[in-house]
Amino acid sequence: MRRLIDAELGRVERGGRWLPYWLGFMGLIAIGTLALGVSAGAWILPLVLAIAVVGFCWWLLWARRRFIDRCHHMRSALQS
């Protein structure tokens, strides 16, 4: 069981090196959509989309941090 937790934790932590690039890409999508919408004259839908993208990125970071905390807790419980 401990090896499984270590493997999952390692996989998630290794995947974290790409996280800033993905978040930057999502930010560019949100800003680009908002800029295109404002230049076209419609700003409500692009604003909602930008808020949704930011909310999704926040949820992604929260869920990742929670998963890592749970893995650390499980690892410490198995060491006892």
N, C-alpha and C positions, 0 to 999 in steps of 0.2 A: 504494500500500500504506500509506503514511504517513497519507493522508487517512482510510482505513478504520479504522486504529488510533485516530486522533484522534476520529473519530466514535463509535466504541465506548466509548472512555474518557470522552468527554463525556456519553454516554448513561448510563453507570454512575454517574458523579459527580453528574449531575443527579438521578438516582433516589435518591441517598443522602439527599436532604433529607427524604424520607418514611420513611426507615429508623427513626428513633426512634419514630415513631408506630406503625409496624408491630410493632416490638419491644415497645413498651408494651402494645399490644393482645394480643400473644401472651402477655405476662406476666400480663395480667388474665385471660386464658383459663386459664392454668395455675393461678393462685391461686384463681380462682373454682371450677374443677373440684375442686381439692384441698379447699377449704372446704366445698363441697357434699358431697363424699365423706366427709369427717370428720364432718359433721353427720348424715349418714345412717348412720354406723357402719361404713362400709367405707372403709378408708384405703389399702389396698395398690394397687388399680387406679388411683385418682386420683394417688397418689404416683408410680407408674410413668409415667402420662400427663404429669405435671408435669415429671419428669426428661426425658422424651422431647421435650417442647416446649422446654425449656431447651437440650437437646443440639442440636435442630434450629436454634435461633436462634444458638447458638455456631458451628455448621457454616456457617450462612449468612454470618455475619460473616467467618469464616475464608476461605471461598471468594471472597467479594467482595474482601477485602484481597489475596488471592493473584492474582486476576484483574487488579486495578489494578496490582500490582507487575509482573506480566508485561507489561502494556501499556506501562508506563513503560520497562521493559527493552527491549522491541521498538522503541519510539520512539527511545531513545538509540542502539540498534544501527543504525537506519535513518539517523540523522543523521550517523553516522561515515563 
